[in-house]
Amino acid sequence: MKQEIERRKPENFKDYFALSVTTFGVGYLPLMPGTYGSAVGVLIYLGIAYGEAEAIASLTSNGWRLGQIDAWVHALMLIAFLLFCLLGVWAASRSTELLGNLDPSQAVVDEVIGQLIVFLFVPFGISWPFILTGFLLFRLFDVWKPYPIDSLQNLPAGIGVCADDILAGVYAGICLAVIYAVYISL
């Protein structure tokens, strides 16, 4: 449900920064901005996976143990993800006024967050069929909105914009984890 609110023009750097974080540059594309936002989440995941592979190669050649590297990479990624979620909620809160809607279709930071959550449920660097499955599962839960996902949109401002996608990401992540577990058990 899209609820219109009084729209205001961007006034300063914070407003423009919030809009850029909220839309990721794809929120204004026609037809399916949420799907484009999810695709941005997949691209971020792939970029991080590539970066992790490079870091492992570099650090192992400098004497680090693989377990050490995995622990530090995992910890740093979770901290970065938490900070990104907080930034996304703030940006979405500020952008609701700028876009004139409590859940604007241009806001895709929630899809980026939700899509990234999906991949927290499986080993890092999974193969492309699982990445595609995670993408499709997230889109399914984001559109379908089974209980209580739909009611989370009623929360105020940026929390309301992001909370439903966070839970959709959890649902999709659990499904992907089960699919992955069954696959490696065969």
C-alpha positions as CSV (number, residue, x, y, z in Angstrom):
1,M,0.0,0.0,0.0
2,K,1.5,3.3,-1.1
3,Q,0.6,6.1,1.2
4,E,1.3,9.6,-0.2
5,I,2.8,12.2,2.1
6,E,3.8,15.8,1.5
7,R,6.8,15.8,-0.8
8,R,9.7,18.2,-0.4
9,K,12.6,19.1,-2.6
10,P,16.2,18.1,-1.7
11,E,17.8,21.0,0.2
12,N,21.4,19.9,1.0
13,F,24.1,17.3,0.7
14,K,22.4,15.0,3.3
15,D,19.2,14.9,1.1
16,Y,21.1,14.1,-2.1
17,F,23.2,11.5,-0.3
18,A,20.1,9.9,1.2
19,L,18.4,9.8,-2.2
20,S,21.5,8.2,-3.8
21,V,21.8,5.5,-1.1
22,T,18.0,4.9,-1.2
23,T,17.7,4.5,-5.0
24,F,21.2,3.1,-5.8
25,G,20.7,4.8,-9.2
26,V,18.3,2.0,-10.3
27,G,15.2,3.1,-8.4
28,Y,14.1,5.4,-11.1
29,L,14.2,2.7,-13.8
30,P,10.8,1.8,-15.2
31,L,8.8,-1.4,-14.6
32,M,10.6,-3.3,-11.8
33,P,12.8,-1.1,-9.6
34,G,12.7,-3.7,-6.8
35,T,14.1,-6.4,-9.1
36,Y,16.8,-4.0,-10.2
37,G,17.6,-3.3,-6.5
38,S,17.9,-7.0,-5.8
39,A,20.2,-7.3,-8.8
40,V,22.4,-4.6,-7.2
41,G,22.5,-6.7,-4.0
42,V,23.7,-9.7,-6.0
43,L,26.4,-7.6,-7.7
44,I,27.6,-6.4,-4.4
45,Y,27.7,-10.0,-3.1
46,L,29.7,-11.1,-6.2
47,G,32.1,-8.1,-5.7
48,I,32.7,-9.0,-2.1
49,A,33.2,-12.7,-3.0
50,Y,35.8,-11.7,-5.6
51,G,37.5,-9.4,-3.0
52,E,37.5,-12.1,-0.4
53,A,39.2,-14.5,-2.9
54,E,41.9,-11.9,-3.6
55,A,42.4,-11.2,0.2
56,I,42.7,-14.9,0.9
57,A,45.4,-15.3,-1.8
58,S,47.3,-12.3,-0.5
59,L,47.1,-13.1,3.2
60,T,47.9,-16.8,2.9
61,S,51.1,-15.8,1.0
62,N,52.0,-13.6,4.0
63,G,51.7,-16.4,6.6
64,W,48.0,-16.1,7.7
65,R,46.1,-19.4,8.3
66,L,42.9,-19.9,6.3
67,G,40.8,-20.2,9.5
68,Q,42.2,-16.8,10.7
69,I,41.4,-15.2,7.4
70,D,37.9,-16.6,7.4
71,A,37.2,-15.5,10.9
72,W,38.4,-11.9,10.3
73,V,36.7,-11.6,6.9
74,H,33.4,-12.9,8.3
75,A,33.5,-10.5,11.3
76,L,34.4,-7.5,9.2
77,M,31.7,-8.3,6.7
78,L,29.0,-8.6,9.4
79,I,30.1,-5.2,10.9
80,A,30.1,-3.6,7.5
81,F,26.6,-5.1,6.8
82,L,25.2,-3.8,10.1
83,L,26.5,-0.3,9.3
84,F,25.1,-0.6,5.8
85,C,21.7,-1.6,7.2
86,L,21.7,1.4,9.6
87,L,22.7,3.7,6.8
88,G,19.9,2.3,4.6
89,V,17.2,2.7,7.2
90,W,18.4,6.3,7.8
91,A,18.5,7.1,4.1
92,A,15.1,5.5,3.5
93,S,13.6,7.6,6.4
94,R,15.0,10.8,5.0
95,S,13.9,9.9,1.4
96,T,10.3,9.2,2.2
97,E,9.7,12.9,2.5
98,L,11.7,13.7,-0.6
99,L,9.9,11.1,-2.7
100,G,6.5,11.9,-1.2
101,N,5.5,8.4,-0.2
102,L,5.9,6.2,2.9
103,D,7.1,3.3,0.8
104,P,8.3,4.8,-2.5
105,S,8.9,2.4,-5.4
106,Q,12.1,4.3,-6.1
107,A,13.5,3.2,-2.8
108,V,15.5,0.0,-3.5
109,V,18.0,0.1,-0.6
110,D,15.5,-2.3,1.2
111,E,15.8,-4.8,-1.6
112,V,19.6,-4.5,-1.6
113,I,19.6,-5.2,2.2
114,G,17.1,-8.1,1.9
115,Q,19.0,-9.7,-1.0
116,L,22.3,-9.5,0.9
117,I,20.6,-11.1,4.0
118,V,19.7,-14.1,1.9
119,F,23.4,-15.0,1.3
120,L,24.2,-14.8,5.0
121,F,22.5,-18.2,5.4
122,V,24.9,-20.2,3.1
123,P,28.6,-20.6,2.8
124,F,30.3,-17.6,1.3
125,G,31.2,-17.9,-2.4
126,I,28.5,-20.4,-3.4
127,S,28.1,-21.3,-7.1
128,W,26.0,-19.3,-9.5
129,P,23.0,-21.7,-9.5
130,F,22.6,-21.0,-5.8
131,I,23.1,-17.3,-6.2
132,L,20.3,-17.3,-8.9
133,T,18.1,-19.4,-6.6
134,G,18.7,-17.0,-3.7
135,F,17.8,-14.1,-6.0
136,L,14.6,-15.8,-7.2
137,L,13.6,-16.8,-3.6
138,F,14.1,-13.3,-2.3
139,R,12.0,-11.8,-5.2
140,L,9.3,-14.4,-4.4
141,F,9.1,-13.6,-0.7
142,D,9.4,-9.8,-1.4
143,V,6.4,-9.9,-3.8
144,W,4.3,-12.5,-2.0
145,K,4.8,-11.1,1.5
146,P,3.6,-14.0,3.6
147,Y,2.8,-13.3,7.3
148,P,4.0,-11.1,8.9
149,I,6.0,-9.5,6.2
150,D,3.2,-7.3,4.8
151,S,2.3,-5.8,8.2
152,L,5.9,-4.7,8.8
153,Q,5.4,-2.0,6.1
154,N,3.2,-0.2,8.6
155,L,6.2,0.6,10.8
156,P,7.3,4.3,10.7
157,A,9.6,5.8,8.0
158,G,12.8,3.9,7.1
159,I,12.1,1.0,9.4
160,G,8.8,0.4,7.6
161,V,10.5,0.7,4.2
162,C,13.2,-1.9,5.2
163,A,11.7,-4.2,7.7
164,D,9.5,-6.2,5.3
165,D,12.5,-6.8,3.0
166,I,14.7,-7.8,5.9
167,L,12.2,-10.5,6.9
168,A,11.7,-11.6,3.2
169,G,15.5,-12.0,3.1
170,V,15.4,-14.1,6.2
171,Y,12.6,-16.3,4.8
172,A,14.5,-16.7,1.5
173,G,17.8,-17.3,3.3
174,I,16.3,-20.1,5.3
175,C,14.9,-21.7,2.1
176,L,18.2,-21.4,0.4
177,A,20.0,-22.9,3.3
178,V,17.7,-25.9,3.3
179,I,18.1,-26.3,-0.5
180,Y,21.9,-26.1,-0.1
181,A,21.9,-28.6,2.7
182,V,19.9,-31.1,0.7
183,Y,22.1,-30.6,-2.3
184,I,25.4,-31.2,-0.5
185,S,23.8,-34.2,1.2
186,L,22.9,-36.0,-2.0
